[in-house]
Amino acid sequence: MSIVHGAMQVNLQIGIWQGYRLDKDASAKVTKDADAASDAARVNKHLVPKETLKAVVSASGAVRTHFYDKTLPWKDNGDRLLSRAMYMDFIEEHERLVGEFNNAVEAFLTVGYPAAVDQAAFRMGDLFKPDDYPSAGSLRHRFYVNMDIDAVTEAGDFRVQLEQSQLDNVKAQRERAMKDRIGRAMQDVWVRLSDVVGHFAKKMASDDVFRDSTVRNIEELVDLLPGLNVLDDPTLKAMGEEIKAKLTGIDPKDLRKDKEVRSQAAKDAEAIMEKMRGFMIATTPDEQKLAA
């Protein structure tokens, strides 16, 4: 499958007013009292209690986590790869999470922030300065979630007026870069699988207490795998099917109570890990192999 037709580039930007403010006067006092150099310390004031912004921070984290869970690494500038097959489900959940973020922001601006401002003089003591607190309306633009979506271009799409030899060289460089990005993206999928299966194998091979999420994380990733397999790689597909057949559908209670079930799960997980180690080496980008 062509990466150009099977996926798109997405880039997420999230903005939050953190409520910090540098106090130069307090910084100067601290360094003077400590007989220290003027640049030895900085006093950054927390203008509002952390609890006031907690819902906003949590909502933004949910947006970011969903974005990274459902996409693959692509460019160093933050661009990531989203499978076209996953787009509708992805965008529906993304918009729901952004809605929760916006609701949290609205609650902060209309309730939390005004209340914090009212209590600021008492809370901040001698550090209080009225000018530190902008109006709620002027803060609104500091909170945002933006997502850019663009097509994945082929190496041959580079169009400038160059000599043919130069154009061929540019195309070759872009093809190499594209190959490396694809390698890193697919390597990310293998690493995700290795992390969750490896954690499962470790827990099953010991008598350690484990959470239900140890099993649930495998099930969730296997369900997500077809969308992350942007190249429709048959090896990755087969591995997903094997993991689903051998490591999912097991009740965590049975793993805790039945030693034979737990022992067999540990053996199956370790056998799968052994297979994956070879596949991960095979899919590692060339420059990473050289560095290793």
N, C-alpha and C positions, 0 to 999 in steps of 0.2 A: 504493500500500500504506500502511495506517495504521501510524504509528510505534508506536502503543500495542500493536498486535498483532504487529508485526514485530521488536520489540527489547525489551530489559530493561536496567535500571540496575544497574551493578556498581561496587563500591567496594573497593579493595584496601588493606589495612594490613599493614605488615611491621615487626617489631620486632627489633632486634639490640643486644645489649650491646656497646658499642664499646671497652670497656676503658680509658676515660679517667678520670682523677681529678685534680681541682684540688688542688695542694699550696700551701696558704696560707703555710706557713713558707718554702718555697723561693721563692715569689713575693715575699715581703717581703724576703728576702735579696738577690734579684736587683735589685729597685728601690733598696734601700739602697746596695748596692755600686756601682750606676750613678748614685747621687745623683739619682734620679728620683722623681717623685710616686708615692705608694703604689699608684695605679690605672694606672700606666703599663705594667705588664706582668703577665702571668699565666703560671704554670708549670703546664701540663696534662701529667701523666705518662701515658705509654703503659704500662699495667701489664703487658701481655703483648706479645711480638713480633707485628708485623703478620702475619707468616707463619702464626702460630697460628690467626688468624681468617680467613685468606685463603679457605679452602674455603667457609666459611659466607657470607662476603660475596659470593663468586662465585655461590653457589647462590641467594642472595636476589636478586641482579641478574638471574639467568636467569628467576626468577618474575616480576619486575617488567617485564622486557623483553617476555616473552610476553604479559603482561596488556596492555601499551600497544600492542603490535603488532596484537593481535586485537580491540581495542576502539577506540571513537571518543570524542573529547571531548564532554562533556555539561554538567556543572555545575561551578562554581568550587570546590565543596567536595571535589572529587576523584571524584565520580560520573562514570562513563563509560558509553558505550552499547555493548551487546553484541547482535549479531543472534541471534535465536532459532534461525535456521538453522545457526549456527555453534556453538551451545551445547554439544552433545554432544562434538564434537571439542575444543572449547576446554577444557571441564571435565576431560576425560580427560588432556590434556597438562598442565593446571594441577595436577592431583592428582599426576601423575608428578613434576613439578618440585618441588612442596611436599614430596613424599617424599624427594627428594634433599636438600632443605634440612634436613629433620628428621634425616636420616642424618648430615649434616655437623655439625649442632648436637650430636648425640649423641657423635660422635667428638671434638669439641672439649671437651665437658664431662667425658668419661670418660678421655681421653688427653691432648689438647693442653693443656687448662687445668691439670690437676694437675702436668704436667711443667713448665709455665711458672711455677707457684707455687714448685715446688722450686728453680728456678733464679733466682727473683726477687731474693733477697738479693744474689747475686753480680752479676746484671744491673743492678739499680737502684742499687747502691752506697749512698751516703748518702741517696738519695731513698727507700730501702726503708722501708715501714711495714707491719707484718703486718696491721693493721686495714684496709688498702686492699683486701685480698683476701677477698671473701666465699666461702662454701662453694659448690661446684659446684651442689649441689641448690638453693640459694637463687637461683642465676642462671638456672635453667631457665625461669622465667616471663618472663624478659626477651627470650626468643627466640620469635617467633610469626609466623604468616601467617594473617590473617583476610580473608575476602571476603564482603561483604554483597551480596545480590541482591534487587532489588525491581522491581516493575512500573513501567512508564512510565505516568503518569496523564494523563488528558485535562484540559484546562482546566476543563471543566464538573464535574470531580469535587471541586471545592472546596466543602465543605459547612459553613457556619457560619450563625448567625442574623444575617442582614444584611437591610437594605432591598433591594428588588429592584434599584433603581438602583445601589446600592453593589455588589451581587452581580454585576450586569452589568459594572461597571467592573473588578472583580477578575478576572472571567472574561476580559475583553478584555486585561488586562495579562498574564495567564497565557498566553493564546494568542499574544501578541506574543513573550513570553519563549520559549515552545515553538518558535515559528518561527525565532527567532534561534539557539536551540541546534541545531535541525536544520540550519540554514544553516552553522553552525560545524563541525558533525560532517561534513557532506558536503564542506565546503571542505577539511577535513583529509585526506580521501581524495584530492582533486585535488592537494593539495600533495605527498602521498606519491608519487603518480604522477609529478608534475613533477620531484621530486627525483631519482628513479631514472632516468627517461627523459632528463632534462636532463644528468645525469652521464654517461650512456651516449653521448648525442649529442656532448658535449664531447670525450670520449675518442676516439670514432670519427673525429671531424673533425680530429684531430691525430695526430702520430706518437708520442704519449706511451705509455709502458708502462701496461698496465691489468691488473687482476686478473680472474680468472674470475668473481668475485662481481659485477663490473660487469654481466655478462650474467645470472648466476644471480639477482640481486636483482630484476630485471625479471620473470623467470619466476615467482619466489615470490610477488611482489605480484599479478601477474595471476591466479594460482591463488587468492589470498586475496580478490580483488576481489568476487566474487559475495556473499560473506558480509558484506563491509563496505558493500555497496550496500543499506543498510537500507530505502531508499525504492523500491527496484527501478527506479531512474532509467534510462530507456532510453538517454539520452545517455551516461551513464557506462558502461552495459553495452556499447554500441557501441564506445566508446573502448577498453575492455578487449579486445574482440574484435579491433580493428584492431592494437593493440599486440601481442597474441598472434600474429596472423598475420604481422606484418612484423618484429618484433624478437625473437621467441623461436625456439628450435629451431636457432639458429646456433651452430656449434661455435666456441668462443673461439680455437681453433688456426687456423681458417680466417680469422677476423678479423685475426689477427696476420700470417698469411702471404700472404693474397690481398688486394691493394690495392683491387681492384674490389668485392669483397664488403664490405670495410670502408667504402669510399666510399658504396656504395648504402645500407648500414646507417645511416651518418651522415645521408644525405639523408632517409631514411624517418623517423628519429628527430626531425630538425629539423622536418619537416612535421607530425608528430604534436604536437610541442611548440607549434607555431604554432596548431594547433587548440585545444589545451588552454588556452592563454593566454586565448582568448576565453571558453571555458567557465568558467574560474576566476573571471573578472570577473563573469560572470552569476550565479554561485552565492555570491559574497561577500555576507555579511550587510550589511544597509543601513547599520548604524552604522559598520562598517568602511569602507564606501565614502565616507561623509561625512568620516571621520577622515582618509582618504587625500587 
